[in-house]
Amino acid sequence: MKLAHLLKEENILAQITPASKDELICRMAENAVGKLGGVTPKDVLEVVNKREGMVTSYIGHGVAMPHAKMPQMDKVTLCLASLEQGLEWDDEADQLVRVIFLVLGPTGQNSQMLQTLAALARLCSSKDNRDGLAQIKSSQRLLKLVEESGIDVKRTVTVADVMRDRFIQLTPEMTLREAVERMSVEEHDGYPVVNAQGGVVGSLCAADLLKIGVSPYIDLLTDDSFLTNFEPFEQFYEQENSTVVQEVMNKEVLVFTPSAPIIKVAHQMISHNHHRAFVVADNKLIGMIYAKDIMTKILNL
């Protein structure tokens, strides 16, 4: 099924100027739920805001995809809005939002909801598409853009649909001090170590660094009171400027192509007890997936 088949011209609002995010969601939902009994735009807003409180719907590049499961609906419905002026979305958004897709669906169609969100992400991965969606001034032309994109709502969610393309990278030659400074500014744990050719050669996480400063023999002690007399992690401090990342990194990493099914990634994460996987194309790193990404983007639909 083509993505455009889910979008009707009457559910497209072009170059509008809502006063707030709540007003925007209500205006977008009005046509979609107007003919349904027992559900109002405010009902949609309540469900959307509840989910927004757990995880942002902002996907980057000025695009947001709020979505809600409504038991009163019998099929997945797609709404699109472009804004004449950007709107502040939330603390996670790095720029004003100008393109918004609202996806509404029944509680029993999780797979199609997920596949629709993945198709929208593919649509918006193109800068030309994003620019067109933000600048086109008529709903008819916006619908035509989606039609001409030829994007399919696929049955299988792939790595490309879930991966993140913005993340920090470490190099094998980096000192531990340099690695700590770079890793400390990110909320996630575990980062790719990339060589000069752009290939993944390993990964490094906080636990790898802690191992340097913690003796493996502590578990054998019957009395650990004497540990209070030692400087914590003294061994790490002694090595932080002389030891490089490639000496302590984990060389066993999970690597996938963008077209790999996301269920395969989840299986490998469980089987190998890994919390992250890396995405490569032409032997170069292009993305990564944390286990939490699968949870928030798929399980927490």
C-alpha positions as CSV (number, residue, x, y, z in Angstrom):
1,M,0.0,0.0,0.0
2,K,1.2,3.5,-0.9
3,L,1.6,6.0,1.9
4,A,-0.5,8.5,-0.1
5,H,-3.5,6.2,0.2
6,L,-3.8,7.0,3.9
7,L,-3.8,10.8,3.3
8,K,-6.8,12.7,2.1
9,E,-6.7,16.3,0.9
10,E,-9.4,17.3,3.5
11,N,-6.9,16.2,6.3
12,I,-4.1,18.5,5.0
13,L,-3.7,22.0,6.5
14,A,-1.2,24.1,4.5
15,Q,0.7,27.1,5.9
16,I,-1.4,27.6,9.0
17,T,-0.4,29.7,12.0
18,P,-1.6,28.0,15.2
19,A,-1.0,29.8,18.5
20,S,0.1,26.7,20.3
21,K,1.0,23.1,19.9
22,D,-2.3,22.1,21.6
23,E,-4.3,24.2,19.1
24,L,-2.4,22.6,16.3
25,I,-3.2,19.1,17.4
26,C,-6.9,19.9,17.9
27,R,-7.2,21.5,14.4
28,M,-5.5,18.5,12.8
29,A,-7.7,16.1,14.6
30,E,-10.9,17.9,13.9
31,N,-11.5,16.5,10.4
32,A,-10.2,13.1,11.2
33,V,-12.5,12.4,14.1
34,G,-15.3,14.8,13.2
35,K,-17.6,12.0,11.9
36,L,-16.9,9.6,14.8
37,G,-19.3,9.4,17.6
38,G,-18.0,9.7,21.1
39,V,-14.6,11.2,20.3
40,T,-13.5,14.8,20.1
41,P,-10.3,16.6,19.1
42,K,-9.8,17.2,22.8
43,D,-9.9,13.5,23.4
44,V,-7.1,13.1,20.7
45,L,-5.1,15.9,22.3
46,E,-5.3,14.2,25.7
47,V,-3.9,10.9,24.4
48,V,-1.2,12.6,22.3
49,N,-0.1,14.8,25.2
50,K,0.1,11.7,27.5
51,R,2.5,10.0,25.1
52,E,4.4,13.3,24.5
53,G,5.0,13.3,28.2
54,M,6.9,10.0,28.0
55,V,8.7,10.4,24.7
56,T,9.0,13.1,22.1
57,S,7.4,12.8,18.7
58,Y,10.0,15.1,17.2
59,I,12.1,13.2,14.7
60,G,14.6,16.0,13.7
61,H,14.9,18.5,10.9
62,G,11.8,20.5,11.9
63,V,9.5,17.5,11.6
64,A,7.2,16.0,14.3
65,M,5.0,12.9,14.2
66,P,2.5,12.8,17.1
67,H,0.3,9.8,17.2
68,A,-2.5,8.2,19.2
69,K,-4.5,5.0,19.4
70,M,-8.2,5.7,19.7
71,P,-10.5,2.8,20.4
72,Q,-13.4,4.5,18.5
73,M,-11.5,4.5,15.2
74,D,-11.7,1.6,12.8
75,K,-8.7,2.4,10.5
76,V,-5.4,4.3,10.5
77,T,-5.9,7.9,9.5
78,L,-3.1,10.3,8.5
79,C,-3.2,14.1,8.9
80,L,-0.6,16.6,7.7
81,A,0.0,20.2,8.6
82,S,2.7,22.7,7.4
83,L,3.2,25.9,9.4
84,E,3.8,29.3,8.0
85,Q,6.0,30.0,11.0
86,G,7.8,27.4,13.0
87,L,6.4,26.3,16.3
88,E,8.4,25.4,19.5
89,W,7.7,21.7,20.1
90,D,9.5,20.5,23.2
91,D,12.9,20.5,25.0
92,E,14.1,17.7,22.7
93,A,13.6,19.7,19.5
94,D,16.7,21.3,18.2
95,Q,14.8,23.7,15.9
96,L,11.3,25.0,15.3
97,V,8.8,22.5,13.8
98,R,7.2,23.3,10.5
99,V,6.0,19.9,9.3
100,I,3.7,17.8,11.4
101,F,2.1,14.4,10.7
102,L,-0.7,13.3,13.0
103,V,-1.3,9.5,12.9
104,L,-4.5,8.2,14.5
105,G,-5.5,4.5,14.6
106,P,-7.5,1.9,16.4
107,T,-6.0,0.1,19.4
108,G,-6.0,-3.2,17.5
109,Q,-3.8,-2.2,14.6
110,N,-0.4,-1.6,16.1
111,S,1.5,-3.1,13.2
112,Q,0.0,-0.7,10.6
113,M,0.5,2.2,12.9
114,L,4.1,1.3,13.3
115,Q,4.5,0.7,9.5
116,T,2.9,4.1,8.7
117,L,5.3,5.9,11.1
118,A,8.2,4.1,9.5
119,A,7.0,5.2,6.0
120,L,6.7,8.8,7.1
121,A,10.2,8.7,8.5
122,R,11.4,7.5,5.1
123,L,9.5,10.2,3.4
124,C,11.1,12.9,5.6
125,S,14.6,11.4,5.3
126,S,14.9,13.3,2.0
127,K,15.8,17.0,2.4
128,D,14.0,17.8,-0.9
129,N,10.8,16.2,0.6
130,R,11.2,18.1,3.9
131,D,11.7,21.4,2.1
132,G,8.7,20.8,-0.1
133,L,6.5,19.8,2.8
134,A,7.5,23.0,4.7
135,Q,7.2,25.4,1.8
136,I,4.3,24.3,-0.4
137,K,1.3,26.5,0.1
138,S,-1.7,24.3,-1.0
139,S,-3.1,21.0,0.3
140,Q,-3.5,19.7,-3.2
141,R,0.2,20.1,-4.0
142,L,1.2,18.7,-0.6
143,L,-0.8,15.5,-1.4
144,K,0.8,15.4,-4.8
145,L,4.3,15.5,-3.3
146,V,3.4,12.5,-1.1
147,E,2.0,10.6,-4.1
148,E,5.0,11.3,-6.2
149,S,7.4,10.1,-3.5
150,G,6.1,6.6,-4.1
151,I,6.7,5.7,-0.5
152,D,5.3,2.3,0.5
153,V,3.8,1.3,3.8
154,K,5.9,-1.9,4.2
155,R,4.9,-5.0,6.1
156,T,8.4,-5.2,7.7
157,V,10.0,-2.6,9.8
158,T,13.7,-2.3,9.1
159,V,16.8,-1.0,10.7
160,A,16.6,2.2,8.6
161,D,13.2,2.9,10.1
162,V,14.4,2.9,13.7
163,M,18.1,3.9,13.6
164,R,19.4,7.2,14.7
165,D,21.8,9.1,12.4
166,R,23.1,11.6,15.0
167,F,25.5,10.3,17.6
168,I,29.0,10.8,18.8
169,Q,31.9,8.8,17.6
170,L,35.2,7.8,19.2
171,T,38.5,7.0,17.5
172,P,40.9,4.2,18.3
173,E,43.7,6.7,19.0
174,M,41.8,8.8,21.5
175,T,43.1,8.8,25.0
176,L,40.7,7.7,27.8
177,R,40.5,11.3,29.1
178,E,39.4,12.5,25.6
179,A,36.8,9.7,25.5
180,V,35.4,10.4,28.9
181,E,35.0,14.1,28.1
182,R,33.1,13.3,24.8
183,M,31.0,10.6,26.4
184,S,30.0,12.7,29.4
185,V,27.9,15.1,27.4
186,E,25.6,12.4,26.1
187,E,22.7,10.8,27.9
188,H,23.1,7.4,26.3
189,D,25.8,4.8,27.1
190,G,27.9,3.0,24.5
191,Y,29.5,4.6,21.5
192,P,31.1,3.4,18.2
193,V,34.8,3.4,17.8
194,V,35.4,4.3,14.1
195,N,38.7,4.1,12.1
196,A,39.9,6.6,9.6
197,Q,38.0,4.9,6.8
198,G,34.7,5.2,8.6
199,G,34.4,1.6,9.6
200,V,33.3,0.3,13.0
201,V,36.2,-1.4,14.9
202,G,34.7,-1.6,18.4
203,S,32.5,0.1,21.0
204,L,33.1,1.8,24.3
205,C,30.8,2.2,27.3
206,A,31.0,3.4,30.8
207,A,31.4,-0.1,32.2
208,D,34.5,-0.6,30.0
209,L,36.1,2.5,31.7
210,L,35.0,1.5,35.2
211,K,36.8,-1.8,34.8
212,I,40.1,0.0,34.6
213,G,39.7,1.6,38.0
214,V,38.1,-1.4,39.9
215,S,40.1,-4.4,40.9
216,P,38.6,-7.7,39.8
217,Y,39.5,-9.2,43.2
218,I,37.2,-7.1,45.3
219,D,34.5,-9.8,45.2
220,L,37.0,-12.1,47.0
221,L,37.4,-9.9,50.0
222,T,35.7,-10.9,53.2
223,D,36.2,-7.4,54.7
224,D,36.0,-4.4,52.4
225,S,36.4,-1.7,55.1
226,F,40.0,-1.1,54.1
227,L,38.8,0.2,50.7
228,T,37.9,3.5,52.3
229,N,41.6,4.2,52.7
230,F,42.2,4.2,49.0
231,E,41.7,6.8,46.3
232,P,38.7,5.8,44.2
233,F,39.6,4.8,40.7
234,E,43.2,5.8,41.2
235,Q,44.3,3.3,38.6
236,F,42.2,4.9,36.0
237,Y,43.6,8.4,36.7
238,E,47.1,7.0,36.3
239,Q,46.2,5.7,32.8
240,E,43.8,8.3,31.5
241,N,46.3,10.2,29.4
242,S,48.6,7.3,28.4
243,T,46.0,4.6,27.5
244,V,44.1,4.9,24.2
245,V,40.6,3.7,23.4
246,Q,41.6,0.7,21.2
247,E,43.4,-0.9,24.2
248,V,40.1,-1.1,26.3
249,M,37.3,-1.1,23.7
250,N,35.0,-4.0,23.1
251,K,35.8,-5.5,19.7
252,E,32.7,-7.7,19.6
253,V,29.9,-5.5,18.1
254,L,26.6,-6.1,16.4
255,V,26.5,-4.7,12.8
256,F,23.6,-4.6,10.4
257,T,22.6,-3.1,7.1
258,P,19.8,-0.6,6.8
259,S,17.5,-3.1,5.2
260,A,17.8,-5.7,8.0
261,P,14.5,-6.5,9.8
262,I,14.3,-4.8,13.2
263,I,13.2,-8.1,14.7
264,K,16.5,-9.6,13.8
265,V,18.3,-6.8,15.6
266,A,16.2,-7.4,18.7
267,H,17.0,-11.1,18.6
268,Q,20.7,-10.6,18.3
269,M,20.7,-8.1,21.1
270,I,19.0,-10.6,23.4
271,S,21.2,-13.5,22.2
272,H,24.5,-11.7,22.7
273,N,23.5,-9.5,25.6
274,H,24.3,-6.3,23.7
275,H,22.4,-3.1,24.3
276,R,23.4,-1.4,21.0
277,A,23.9,-2.2,17.4
278,F,25.6,-0.3,14.5
279,V,24.4,0.3,11.0
280,V,26.8,0.2,8.1
281,A,26.6,0.8,4.3
282,D,29.5,0.3,2.0
283,N,31.6,-0.6,5.1
284,K,31.0,2.8,6.7
285,L,29.0,3.6,9.8
286,I,25.8,5.5,9.0
287,G,23.7,4.9,12.1
288,M,23.1,3.1,15.4
289,I,20.3,1.6,17.5
290,Y,20.1,1.4,21.2
291,A,17.8,-1.3,22.7
292,K,15.9,1.6,24.2
293,D,15.2,2.9,20.7
294,I,13.3,-0.3,19.9
295,M,11.4,0.0,23.2
296,T,10.4,3.7,22.7
297,K,9.7,3.6,19.0
298,I,8.1,0.2,18.7
299,L,6.9,-1.2,22.1
300,N,5.7,2.2,23.4
301,L,3.6,2.9,20.3
